[in-house]
Amino acid sequence: MLSFVMNSRAPESPLPKDTPLRSVHTTNFPSLLAQLGISLVVSTYQANKLILVRADQGKINTHFVPFKKPMGVAIDLPHLAVGTATEVHFLRNVPSVTNKLESPDRYDACFLPRRNHVTGNIDIHEMAWGADHQLWLINTKFSCLCTLDDEHNFVPQWRPPFISSLFLEDRCHLNGLGMRNGKPKYVTMLGDTDTPGGWRANKASGGMLMAVDTSEILMRGLSMPHSPRWYQKGLWLLESGNGSLAQVDLNTRQLKTVAQLPGFTRGLDFCGPLAFIGLSQVRETATFSGIPLTARLEERICGIWVVNIHTGQTVAFLRFEDAVQEIFAVQVLSGIRFPEMLEWEDDLVGKSYVIPPDALRDVPSEHLA
């Protein structure tokens, strides 16, 4: 990374003690993150925040960054993308900027905004980077999987074969995206309907898992499936309507429930033998009524649960209280323990520069970071 930074910024103001963005956690959650050498990026569209979850001297530090309805998060270090209400925000880690933060030794990464791409209101759900550094995203309103380019709001690349036309009607509630070998491989949806919002009539058990490359339906009868992931030579997904983590046997087309959790499961990533799973309270609305989870649990929890994928046992958890009630994405930042993320208005964004190596030779050495 070749960069230089001018001056420094004012110190952060700590959150007030009575903030509604509070959370509690098991005593081992901070040490778990520290031992793994990771932090987490979590999105909550309901609270309009992106959350950096970091271990900090035996406690969990949750740093909230405002975004408008953040949902899908994709990480391909040093790049990070966030899908929001009408845009995809692109950020980049510029580690040298940490030298200009207050208590610089505390940080090991700093994500700066790079550009925004206007998609329009397409209800972006999950996103992922491909092996060719192409960003793929689920366009739920148009029932398609798409990419981005400089000329268009989005470029449709695939849609389920039963979707007869392209329009913003959320016909099947396409939601989850799983990559394999750097390419889109698996998607989840809540129904095989071809009418506006048609999936709602059978949302409790109409969910499906499909293969993108063959358009084959791999499984039916799922309860609001989400977050398909290929990990350790196996396929995993969250059956959100049951509040569970499950593994898919692709040979028998059977689903094995590994763990049932106390919330609506949505957002999944892995590190070693551990799954990091987002849980949401889910409100009694038309979208979430009548599903097995609400019948099983009168009260649901919002937070991040850590589950051993071999035993199904809960290892640790972080529970949000009050203002944060729904989680969408959970992503592991591997090798980054304590990141910072700057907003557009931050002075350091205007004073930090990353330029080509040839040009950097002409910058006076005292300004190099």
Summary of the structure (lengths in Angstrom):
residues: 369
radius of gyration: 20.7
end to end distance: 9.9
largest distance: 66.4
contacts: 1254
relative contact order: 0.19
helix: 11%
strand: 44%
